């Protein structure tokens, strides 16, 4: 079967990870390749195109869709542009991958999903944290049943890493860490513990040079019986900087599992204590400490290709990601009101 042909819109900071992953996938006989690039900045477009050997370039997305016959498009722009680009792709019957956060508002997110459904094209949100190798290892332990029925969990991302330096626009938004990073951590909690029936959130702004919040703590009650704490911070000054590691702790009726710093996995069960190194793979184009995130980019894009070929829905489809989006909105709603909220109200 021929390789799938894709276009990519947005050649900024994180798009380089997407392009490196697509280049890896293009080496497989049934993989996928990016054959056209689009960016409004002609200088940046020319440099990235030269770096990745892509000759068909556009500064206007509409022109790209009109000129190219694409199987899919990978949208790696910022959230305010997502709705218009997804609807443009849908109007050309082109399958979509869209970076997170999905949209500036959940109403826009719903419109994007509806446009793709009406056009009969798949839509996947690039929610890659659940595709990190260490997170998948925790999920495997839970699914094995070795720790019994989970009843408590924690998903944590705490760092002092200066994410603003690489993405200065993040300093200006009224919303920051829940919308940009917390969406990953909340999705990881959904992935591990299931849907959420109640949520309570507290937020704080520690960095005086940003408009939004950079610390968030959320208490989630999951429909399946797990209570979890989800916390994230970009203002944590610690002896050991862990960026961009996600730490996970789960207790069950028969044991527990901890994903600790340095990708150390500990499983306690009736059979004893097992310790494993679940470090991510350092891909040829990857760099520490980003390598776990970069491997997850390859994993989710491979998954998208597999679902396109199989005609199945991706795990983080637009419909699925609306549930995570509702958690983001619920977290801000709870923080603003000081009350526990039902995420369904925001869906």
Beta strands, then each sheet from edge to edge (+ up, - down):
strand 1: 4-9
strand 2: 32-38
strand 3: 56-58
strand 4: 72-75
strand 5: 95-99
strand 6: 123-126
strand 7: 150-158
strand 8: 196-204
strand 9: 215-222
strand 10: 227-233
strand 11: 247-252
strand 12: 256-260
strand 13: 264-269
strand 14: 272-277
sheet 1: 3+ 2+ 1+ 4+ 5+ 6+
sheet 2: 8+ 9- 10+ 7+ 11- 12+ 13- 14+
end
